Amino acid sequence: MSFENALTLADYDIKKHKKLLTMKKSTILFISIALFCLLSNEAFSQCFGTGADSAITISTTKNINTDVIATGRTYADGIAYRVNVPADGAGSVTRYNGTVTISNGIAPGDEVILINLQGAPGDIADVGNYEFMKVATATASTITFTDSITRSYDGTSASNQKVVIQRVPNYTDVTITSPGLLTASDYHLGEGAPPLSTLPTGTAGYYTGIVAFKATGTVSIGSGAGINVSFKGYLGGRNASGVTRHGEGPDEMPGTGPGGAQTANCGGSAGRGGGYGTNGGGTGTGGLAYGNADLSTINLGGAGGSNGGGGDCNGPFAGHSGGIIHIVTDSISVSGTISANGEQGGTNGEGPVGGGSGGAIFLAGYGMALGSGLVTATGGAGAEGGGAGGDGRIRVEYGSSLSGTTSPADSVATVNFGYNIVDTPIKICTNDSALIYGTYKTTAATYYDSLTTINGCD
């Protein structure tokens, strides 16, 4: 469905939207009108979600990948599963591991984000592609969507790609009070444990480093509270036991490519910083910038590179990178923090290491009060003279009002929101019509309105 020529919010108050059809006397037909949003990166045809998960209040630390937060759930609110890479245009995904039941915690009517988190050297063109999908059916092995996917996830070789689905809770209000914190599990699992290698158990799914949700009401983050995925992205590099590990990035361990920074040889020069929104720093080449400012693709940050250490080649870990936050809500008020920062390089007295880059933060809403410097996706400092990690990326899309500043400075767009409201059927008379998106309708049906003003009507 195409949404074009959207009416600006100055002309159309979505808070007090009017009936689009007038009643007239005589025999009647019934027409229902569905209003949909025009959020720039939205694939699932709702802006703020359904509110099906109701309101939540968080006053302790909660992990969206592992914890039950909303009332009535038995699995984590944002449970995630690794899936086999879908073909272009597919309408479903299947489980990656044959022992995992991917319908645990995901039901028909739920919303999920489908995302490619990592590829391999030379095969990263589809890394960062994502879209929101509505679940039609869910079995132990297969999740079927109501629509076909529109983006590509298979890269040059599907076997190189790490693709997941993660449930996107649809709340009404989200209130986080001190010392409450909403977070996710580390995508990186430490040295010797590949990402996505921890199988789901109990209420938990796979670990993704992603916090993603929608809210039909207000997201309120009080002073001393926060949403935080700092250090939750790719693994920092290290030289240990004669094995060199570069900082990880979208192509896993590129050395001097996009994202992850190179690790120096034993006794070598300083480690470099990981890159994402900007290049990583340091002597030589740090991790290179990648991705898009508007977060039409969304990525974990790039990790820092380690120094080679002394003669025993036992360097400290470089900084891990920031994770991903994606929030769409009617309004948001931040007095605490929203963070996807990179980690400072570690120290053990054996030389300089690089910091990890910041991750990605996408915020969209009708009204946005972000505070001053409370939303951050900054790179971690290098340790003992190592290179600093580059900045991450922040995108803010708002409908009516925006206040506050972010670090780094955000990419901003004004967008046109329409609530996902289906009006109570409205009566029109026989031999009469209703003007919907510039076309006169005379028969009973559900029509999708673009919110476009035509000749001063609609």
C-alpha positions as CSV (number, residue, x, y, z in Angstrom):
1,M,0.0,0.0,0.0
2,S,1.3,3.4,-0.9
3,F,1.0,6.4,1.4
4,E,1.6,9.6,-0.5
5,N,1.1,13.3,-0.1
6,A,0.4,13.1,3.6
7,L,-1.5,15.9,5.3
8,T,0.7,17.8,7.7
9,L,-0.1,17.7,11.4
10,A,-0.8,21.4,11.3
11,D,-3.8,20.7,9.2
12,Y,-4.9,17.5,10.8
13,D,-5.1,16.9,14.6
14,I,-4.6,13.2,15.1
15,K,-5.4,13.6,18.8
16,K,-8.9,14.8,17.9
17,H,-9.5,13.3,14.6
18,K,-12.8,14.0,13.0
19,K,-15.2,11.7,11.2
20,L,-14.3,11.5,7.6
21,L,-17.9,10.6,6.5
22,T,-21.0,12.6,7.2
23,M,-24.4,11.0,7.9
24,K,-27.4,11.7,5.7
25,K,-30.9,10.6,5.9
26,S,-32.2,7.6,3.9
27,T,-31.3,4.0,3.4
28,I,-27.8,3.5,4.7
29,L,-24.6,1.6,3.9
30,F,-21.7,1.1,6.4
31,I,-18.2,2.1,5.7
32,S,-15.3,1.8,8.2
33,I,-12.2,3.9,7.9
34,A,-8.7,2.8,8.9
35,L,-6.1,5.4,9.6
36,F,-2.4,4.4,9.3
37,C,0.9,6.0,10.1
38,L,3.5,7.2,7.7
39,L,6.5,6.6,9.9
40,S,9.5,6.6,7.5
41,N,11.0,3.2,8.5
42,E,7.7,1.5,9.4
43,A,6.9,-1.7,7.6
44,F,4.1,-3.0,9.8
45,S,1.1,-0.7,9.2
46,Q,0.7,0.6,12.7
47,C,2.6,3.4,14.3
48,F,2.2,3.1,18.0
49,G,1.0,-0.5,18.2
50,T,-2.1,-2.0,19.6
51,G,-1.5,-1.6,23.4
52,A,-2.2,-5.3,23.8
53,D,0.6,-5.6,26.4
54,S,-1.1,-2.9,28.6
55,A,0.9,-0.5,30.8
56,I,4.1,-1.4,32.5
57,T,6.0,0.2,35.4
58,I,9.7,-0.7,35.9
59,S,11.5,0.1,39.2
60,T,14.2,-2.5,39.1
61,T,16.4,-3.8,36.3
62,K,14.5,-5.7,33.6
63,N,15.9,-7.4,30.6
64,I,13.6,-7.4,27.6
65,N,15.3,-10.6,26.2
66,T,14.9,-12.7,29.3
67,D,12.4,-11.2,31.7
68,V,8.6,-11.3,31.9
69,I,7.5,-7.7,32.4
70,A,3.9,-7.4,31.2
71,T,1.2,-8.9,33.2
72,G,-0.1,-12.3,31.9
73,R,3.0,-13.3,29.9
74,T,5.0,-16.5,30.5
75,Y,8.0,-15.7,28.3
76,A,10.1,-12.6,28.0
77,D,8.3,-9.6,26.6
78,G,11.0,-9.2,23.9
79,I,11.8,-12.8,23.4
80,A,14.1,-13.4,20.4
81,Y,15.0,-16.4,18.2
82,R,17.6,-17.0,15.6
83,V,15.9,-18.1,12.3
84,N,17.1,-19.5,9.0
85,V,17.7,-16.7,6.6
86,P,14.5,-16.1,4.6
87,A,14.5,-15.8,0.8
88,D,13.5,-12.5,-0.6
89,G,9.8,-12.0,-0.6
90,A,9.1,-14.9,1.8
91,G,6.1,-14.9,4.0
92,S,7.5,-16.8,6.9
93,V,10.6,-17.8,8.8
94,T,11.8,-21.1,10.3
95,R,13.8,-22.0,13.3
96,Y,17.6,-22.1,13.0
97,N,18.0,-24.8,15.7
98,G,15.7,-27.8,15.3
99,T,15.4,-28.3,19.1
100,V,14.0,-24.7,19.7
101,T,10.3,-24.0,19.8
102,I,10.0,-20.5,18.3
103,S,6.3,-20.2,19.1
104,N,7.2,-20.0,22.8
105,G,6.3,-16.4,23.6
106,I,5.2,-15.4,20.1
107,A,1.5,-15.7,19.1
108,P,-0.8,-14.7,16.2
109,G,-1.3,-11.0,16.3
110,D,2.1,-10.2,17.9
111,E,4.5,-7.9,16.2
112,V,8.1,-8.8,15.6
113,I,11.2,-7.2,14.3
114,L,13.1,-9.2,11.6
115,I,16.7,-8.1,11.4
116,N,20.1,-9.2,10.0
117,L,22.7,-8.6,12.8
118,Q,25.9,-9.8,11.3
119,G,27.5,-11.2,8.2
120,A,31.0,-12.3,7.2
121,P,34.0,-10.6,5.6
122,G,33.0,-9.3,2.2
123,D,29.3,-10.2,2.7
124,I,27.6,-7.5,4.7
125,A,25.4,-5.8,2.2
126,D,22.2,-7.0,3.9
127,V,23.5,-6.5,7.5
128,G,21.3,-4.0,9.3
129,N,18.3,-4.6,7.1
130,Y,15.2,-4.8,9.3
131,E,11.4,-4.6,9.2
132,F,8.4,-5.0,11.5
133,M,6.0,-7.8,10.7
134,K,2.7,-9.0,12.1
135,V,2.4,-12.7,13.0
136,A,-0.4,-14.6,11.4
137,T,0.4,-18.1,12.7
138,A,3.0,-19.6,15.0
139,T,4.1,-23.2,15.3
140,A,7.1,-24.8,17.0
141,S,9.2,-24.5,13.8
142,T,7.6,-21.7,11.7
143,I,6.4,-18.1,12.2
144,T,4.1,-17.0,9.3
145,F,3.5,-13.3,8.7
146,T,0.4,-11.5,7.5
147,D,2.5,-10.0,4.6
148,S,5.6,-10.9,2.7
149,I,8.9,-9.4,3.7
150,T,10.1,-6.5,1.6
151,R,13.8,-6.4,2.3
152,S,16.7,-8.8,1.6
153,Y,18.5,-10.7,4.4
154,D,20.5,-13.4,2.6
155,G,23.5,-11.5,1.4
156,T,25.8,-13.1,-1.0
157,S,25.6,-16.3,0.9
158,A,22.8,-17.1,3.4
159,S,25.1,-19.3,5.4
160,N,27.1,-16.2,6.4
161,Q,24.2,-14.2,7.9
162,K,22.9,-14.0,11.5
163,V,19.2,-13.2,11.3
164,V,16.8,-13.0,14.2
165,I,13.2,-12.2,15.0
166,Q,12.4,-10.5,18.3
167,R,8.9,-9.9,19.7
168,V,8.1,-6.2,19.9
169,P,5.9,-5.5,22.9
170,N,2.9,-3.2,22.2
171,Y,2.4,-1.4,25.5
172,T,0.0,1.5,26.4
173,D,2.2,3.5,28.9
174,V,5.7,2.7,29.9
175,T,6.9,4.2,33.2
176,I,10.5,3.7,34.4
177,T,11.3,5.1,37.9
178,S,14.6,5.2,39.8
179,P,16.5,2.9,40.0
180,G,14.6,1.1,37.3
181,L,16.4,0.1,34.1
182,L,15.2,-1.6,30.9
183,T,18.0,-3.4,29.1
184,A,18.8,-6.4,26.8
185,S,21.3,-9.2,26.9
186,D,24.8,-8.8,25.4
187,Y,24.9,-9.8,21.7
188,H,28.5,-10.7,22.3
189,L,29.0,-13.6,24.6
190,G,32.6,-13.1,25.5
191,E,35.7,-14.8,24.3
192,G,35.3,-18.2,22.8
193,A,31.4,-18.0,22.6
194,P,30.0,-17.0,19.2
195,P,27.0,-14.7,19.2
196,L,23.6,-16.3,19.2
197,S,25.1,-19.6,20.6
198,T,23.2,-19.5,23.9
199,L,20.0,-21.5,23.3
200,P,16.7,-20.3,24.8
201,T,15.8,-21.6,28.3
202,G,13.1,-20.8,30.8
203,T,11.5,-17.5,30.0
204,A,14.5,-16.3,27.9
205,G,15.2,-16.4,24.2
206,Y,18.4,-15.6,22.3
207,Y,20.5,-12.6,23.3
208,T,20.4,-9.7,20.8
209,G,21.5,-6.5,22.5
210,I,18.2,-4.9,21.2
211,V,15.5,-3.1,23.1
212,A,12.5,-2.5,20.8
213,F,8.9,-1.7,21.8
214,K,5.9,0.5,21.0
215,A,3.5,2.4,23.2
216,T,0.1,3.9,22.4
217,G,0.5,6.3,25.4
218,T,3.5,7.9,27.1
219,V,7.0,6.6,27.8
220,S,8.2,8.3,30.9
221,I,11.8,7.8,32.1
222,G,12.3,9.4,35.5
223,S,15.5,10.8,37.0
224,G,17.8,8.0,38.0
225,A,16.1,5.6,35.6
226,G,16.9,4.6,32.1
227,I,16.9,2.4,29.0
228,N,20.4,1.1,28.4
229,V,22.1,-1.1,25.9
230,S,25.6,0.3,26.4
231,F,28.4,-2.3,25.7
232,K,25.7,-4.8,24.4
233,G,26.9,-5.0,20.8
234,Y,30.0,-6.6,19.2
235,L,32.9,-8.1,21.1
236,G,36.0,-6.0,21.7
237,G,39.3,-7.4,20.4
238,R,42.0,-9.1,22.3
239,N,45.4,-10.8,21.9
240,A,45.6,-13.8,24.2
241,S,47.4,-17.1,24.2
242,G,48.9,-16.3,20.7
243,V,45.4,-15.9,19.1
244,T,44.7,-12.5,17.6
245,R,41.0,-11.3,17.8
246,H,40.2,-8.0,16.1
247,G,37.3,-6.0,17.3
248,E,34.1,-7.4,15.8
249,G,31.9,-5.5,13.4
250,P,29.1,-6.2,10.9
251,D,31.4,-8.6,9.1
252,E,32.4,-10.4,12.3
253,M,36.2,-9.7,12.6
254,P,37.2,-7.4,9.7
255,G,40.4,-5.9,11.2
256,T,40.4,-2.6,9.2
257,G,37.0,-2.7,7.6
258,P,33.6,-1.4,8.6
259,G,33.0,-1.3,12.3
260,G,35.4,-3.5,14.2
261,A,39.0,-2.2,14.7
262,Q,42.2,-4.0,14.1
263,T,44.2,-5.5,17.0
264,A,47.9,-4.9,17.0
265,N,50.4,-7.8,16.8
266,C,52.1,-9.0,20.0
267,G,54.0,-6.1,21.4
268,G,52.7,-3.9,18.6
269,S,51.2,-0.4,18.5
270,A,48.1,0.9,20.2
271,G,44.7,-0.6,19.5
272,R,42.3,1.4,17.5
273,G,38.7,2.4,18.2
274,G,35.7,0.8,16.6
275,G,33.6,2.8,14.1
276,Y,29.9,3.2,13.3
277,G,28.4,6.7,12.9
278,T,32.0,8.0,12.6
279,N,35.4,6.3,12.2
280,G,37.2,5.0,15.2
281,G,40.3,6.8,16.3
282,G,43.9,5.8,17.0
283,T,47.2,5.4,15.3
284,G,46.7,3.7,11.9
285,T,43.2,2.8,10.8
286,G,40.4,2.4,13.2
287,G,37.1,0.8,12.4
288,L,35.4,2.5,9.5
289,A,31.9,4.2,9.6
290,Y,29.0,2.3,8.1
291,G,25.2,2.3,8.1
292,N,22.8,5.2,7.4
293,A,22.0,8.4,9.3
294,D,18.3,7.9,9.0
295,L,18.6,4.4,10.4
296,S,16.8,2.9,7.5
297,T,19.3,0.2,8.2
298,I,20.1,-0.3,11.9
299,N,23.2,-1.8,13.4
300,L,25.1,-2.7,16.5
301,G,28.2,-0.5,16.9
302,G,31.8,-1.6,15.9
303,A,34.1,-2.9,18.7
304,G,37.5,-1.6,19.6
305,G,40.9,-3.3,18.8
306,S,43.3,-4.4,21.5
307,N,47.0,-3.9,21.9
308,G,49.2,-6.9,21.5
309,G,50.3,-6.8,25.1
310,G,53.9,-7.5,26.2
311,G,56.0,-10.4,25.1
312,D,53.6,-12.9,26.5
313,C,50.9,-11.5,24.1
314,N,48.3,-11.2,26.8
315,G,46.6,-7.9,26.0
316,P,43.5,-6.6,27.7
317,F,40.0,-6.6,26.0
318,A,39.2,-3.6,23.9
319,G,35.8,-1.9,24.3
320,H,32.6,-3.7,23.3
321,S,30.2,-1.6,21.2
322,G,26.7,-0.3,21.9
323,G,23.5,-2.1,21.1
324,I,20.2,-1.0,19.5
325,I,17.2,0.8,20.9
326,H,14.0,1.3,18.8
327,I,11.0,3.0,20.4
328,V,7.8,4.2,18.7
329,T,5.4,5.9,21.0
330,D,2.7,8.6,21.2
331,S,4.9,10.7,23.5
332,I,8.1,10.4,25.4
333,S,9.6,12.3,28.4
334,V,13.2,11.7,29.4
335,S,14.5,12.9,32.8
336,G,16.7,9.9,33.2
337,T,18.8,8.4,30.3
338,I,18.5,6.5,27.1
339,S,22.0,5.0,26.3
340,A,23.7,2.9,23.6
341,N,27.2,3.8,24.4
342,G,30.5,2.1,23.5
343,E,32.8,0.7,26.2
344,Q,36.1,2.1,27.2
345,G,39.0,-0.2,26.5
346,G,40.1,-2.3,29.4
347,T,43.4,-2.0,31.3
348,N,45.8,-4.5,32.7
349,G,49.0,-2.5,32.4
350,E,50.1,-4.1,29.2
351,G,49.4,-1.4,26.7
352,P,46.8,0.8,25.0
353,V,43.6,-0.6,23.6
354,G,40.7,1.0,21.6
355,G,37.2,1.9,22.7
356,G,34.0,0.5,21.2
357,S,31.7,2.7,19.2
358,G,28.3,3.8,20.2
359,G,25.3,1.8,18.9
360,A,21.9,2.9,17.4
361,I,18.9,4.7,18.9
362,F,15.7,5.3,17.0
363,L,13.0,7.3,18.7
364,A,9.7,8.3,17.1
365,G,6.6,9.9,18.5
366,Y,4.1,12.7,18.3
367,G,5.7,14.6,21.1
368,M,9.3,14.2,22.2
369,A,10.9,15.8,25.3
370,L,14.4,14.4,25.4
371,G,16.2,16.6,27.9
372,S,19.7,17.9,27.5
373,G,22.3,15.3,26.7
374,L,20.3,12.5,28.2
375,V,20.0,10.4,25.0
376,T,23.5,9.2,24.1
377,A,25.3,6.8,21.7
378,T,28.9,7.9,22.2
379,G,32.1,5.9,21.6
380,G,34.1,4.6,24.5
381,A,37.5,6.2,25.3
382,G,40.7,4.4,24.4
383,A,42.7,3.1,27.4
384,E,46.4,3.9,28.0
385,G,46.6,5.8,24.7
386,G,44.5,3.6,22.5
387,G,42.0,5.1,20.0
388,A,38.5,6.2,21.0
389,G,35.5,4.5,19.5
390,G,33.5,6.4,17.0
391,D,30.0,7.8,17.7
392,G,26.9,5.8,17.2
393,R,23.8,6.9,15.4
394,I,20.6,8.6,16.7
395,R,17.5,9.2,14.7
396,V,14.5,11.1,16.0
397,E,11.2,11.4,14.1
398,Y,8.4,13.5,15.6
399,G,5.0,14.7,14.7
400,S,4.2,17.8,16.7
401,S,6.9,18.8,19.2
402,L,10.6,18.1,19.9
403,S,12.8,19.5,22.6
404,G,16.2,18.6,24.0
405,T,19.6,17.6,22.6
406,T,21.4,14.2,22.1
407,S,25.0,13.1,21.9
408,P,25.9,12.7,19.1
409,A,23.6,15.1,17.5
410,D,20.6,13.4,16.1
411,S,19.3,13.0,12.6
412,V,15.8,14.6,12.8
413,A,12.7,14.4,10.6
414,T,9.2,15.6,11.0
415,V,6.8,12.8,10.1
416,N,3.0,12.5,9.6
417,F,1.4,10.2,12.1
418,G,-2.1,8.7,11.9
419,Y,-3.5,6.5,14.6
420,N,-4.3,2.9,13.7
421,I,-7.9,3.5,14.5
422,V,-10.8,1.8,12.7
423,D,-13.8,4.0,13.1
424,T,-17.2,2.6,14.1
425,P,-19.0,2.0,10.9
426,I,-20.4,5.2,9.6
427,K,-23.7,5.6,7.7
428,I,-24.1,7.0,4.2
429,C,-27.2,7.0,2.1
430,T,-28.2,5.1,-1.0
431,N,-27.2,7.0,-4.2
432,D,-24.8,9.1,-2.2
433,S,-21.1,8.8,-1.8
434,A,-18.2,9.7,0.5
435,L,-14.9,11.3,-0.6
436,I,-12.0,9.1,0.6
437,Y,-8.5,9.9,-0.7
438,G,-9.9,11.8,-3.6
439,T,-12.2,9.1,-4.8
440,Y,-16.0,8.9,-4.2
441,K,-17.0,5.6,-2.5
442,T,-20.6,4.3,-2.7
443,T,-20.3,0.7,-1.5
444,A,-19.7,-0.8,2.0
445,A,-16.1,-1.7,2.6
446,T,-13.0,-0.9,4.7
447,Y,-11.1,1.9,3.0
448,Y,-7.5,2.9,3.8
449,D,-7.2,6.7,4.0
450,S,-3.9,8.5,3.4
451,L,-5.0,11.6,5.4
452,T,-4.5,13.6,2.3
453,T,-6.5,16.8,1.9
454,I,-8.3,16.9,-1.4
455,N,-10.0,20.1,-2.4
456,G,-10.3,21.2,1.2
457,C,-12.1,18.0,2.2
458,D,-11.1,14.8,4.1
